[in-house]
Amino acid sequence: METIVTQKWNDQFLTWLSGLSTTSGRSGPTKDAAGVRRWYQNEQLHREDGPAVEYPDGTAYWYRHGRKHREDGPAVSYAGGQKEWHLNGELRCLQTADGSRYWYCKGRRHRDNGPAIEEVDGRSAWYYNGYPVRSEEAV
């Protein structure tokens, strides 16, 4: 759990950092002293053909217009194996390094077409708008 909290804080810091303006109209790729590569468009993290932030350890963040976003895969892939799916900045699914998945909608556990929690050991739980429900109630 501590790793997830730390990663969320890092994500919030990255989002805040992407909003800072050091050069008016900053666009294009940058690389810092630590080897982190970032792509900008109009001062926001943005890239159409790959991740907008790439760390040397393989961690990658996909951004579109300053928001985490990717339609064809995870928007965040951590070097340790954890993945996050985001659409327009909204977390949709979190997959832990062991393969367990947690589904969200508007910040709440939620999934229309299956359990919102799928543990790698086979346990699952259904949620609708953040409230636990039985599987037959979720449809």
C-alpha positions in Angstrom: 0.0 0.0 0.0 2.9 2.4 0.8 4.2 2.0 -2.8 0.8 2.9 -4.2 0.6 6.0 -2.0 4.1 7.1 -3.0 3.4 6.5 -6.7 0.2 8.6 -6.4 2.1 11.4 -4.8 4.7 11.2 -7.6 2.0 11.3 -10.2 0.4 14.4 -8.6 3.8 16.0 -8.5 4.4 15.2 -12.2 1.0 16.7 -13.1 1.8 19.9 -11.0 5.3 20.1 -12.6 3.8 19.8 -16.1 1.8 22.9 -15.4 4.8 25.1 -14.5 6.0 27.4 -17.2 9.7 27.9 -17.4 9.7 28.8 -21.1 6.7 30.5 -22.7 5.0 28.1 -25.2 7.3 25.1 -24.4 6.9 22.4 -26.9 8.8 19.3 -28.0 11.1 16.8 -26.2 13.3 17.5 -23.2 15.8 15.4 -21.3 17.0 16.3 -17.7 20.2 15.4 -16.0 18.7 12.2 -14.5 17.9 11.0 -18.0 14.1 11.5 -17.8 12.7 12.4 -21.2 9.5 14.5 -21.4 7.5 15.7 -24.4 5.5 18.9 -24.3 2.9 20.7 -26.4 1.9 24.2 -25.4 3.6 23.8 -22.0 1.6 20.6 -21.2 2.9 17.0 -21.1 1.6 15.6 -24.4 2.7 13.0 -27.0 0.6 11.3 -29.7 3.0 8.5 -30.7 4.4 7.2 -27.3 4.7 8.0 -23.7 5.2 11.7 -22.8 7.4 10.8 -19.8 10.1 8.1 -19.9 12.3 7.2 -17.0 15.6 5.4 -17.5 14.3 2.4 -15.4 11.5 1.8 -18.0 8.6 3.6 -16.1 6.5 5.4 -18.7 3.6 7.9 -18.5 1.3 8.6 -21.4 -0.2 12.1 -21.5 -2.5 13.9 -23.8 -3.0 17.7 -23.3 -1.6 17.5 -19.7 -3.8 14.6 -18.6 -2.9 10.9 -18.3 -4.6 9.2 -21.2 -4.2 6.2 -23.4 -6.9 4.3 -25.3 -5.0 1.2 -26.4 -3.2 0.2 -23.2 -2.1 1.4 -19.8 -1.3 5.1 -19.5 1.2 4.4 -16.7 3.6 1.4 -16.6 5.9 1.3 -13.6 9.3 -0.5 -13.8 8.1 -2.8 -10.9 5.2 -4.1 -13.0 2.2 -2.1 -11.7 0.0 -0.5 -14.5 -2.7 2.1 -14.6 -5.3 2.7 -17.2 -6.5 6.4 -17.5 -8.9 8.1 -19.9 -8.8 11.9 -20.0 -7.0 12.0 -16.6 -9.4 9.7 -14.9 -8.1 6.4 -13.4 -10.1 3.5 -14.8 -8.1 0.5 -13.7 -5.1 -0.3 -11.5 -3.2 -3.5 -11.9 -0.8 -4.4 -9.2 2.6 -6.1 -9.9 1.1 -9.5 -9.0 -1.7 -9.1 -11.6 -4.7 -8.1 -9.3 -7.0 -5.5 -10.9 -9.1 -2.8 -9.4 -11.6 -0.9 -11.6 -12.8 2.7 -11.0 -15.2 5.3 -12.4 -15.1 8.9 -11.3 -12.8 8.0 -8.4 -15.1 5.2 -7.1 -14.8 1.4 -7.4 -17.1 0.6 -10.2 -17.4 -1.8 -13.1 -20.4 -2.5 -15.3 -19.3 -5.7 -17.0 -17.6 -7.7 -14.3 -16.2 -7.5 -10.8 -14.5 -4.2 -9.8 -11.9 -6.2 -7.8 -10.2 -9.2 -9.3 -7.5 -10.6 -7.1 -4.9 -12.9 -8.6 -5.9 -15.7 -6.2 -9.4 -15.7 -7.8 -11.2 -13.7 -5.2 -13.4 -10.9 -6.6 -15.9 -8.3 -5.5 -18.5 -6.4 -7.4 -19.0 -2.6 -6.9 -21.4 -0.1 -8.4 -20.7 3.6 -8.0 -18.5 2.8 -5.0 -20.9 0.6 -3.2 -20.5 -3.2 -2.9 -23.2 -5.2 -4.7 -23.9 -8.9 -5.4 -22.9 -9.9 -8.9 -26.5 -10.3 -10.1 -27.3 -6.7 -8.9 -24.4 -5.1 -10.9 -26.0 -5.6 -14.3 
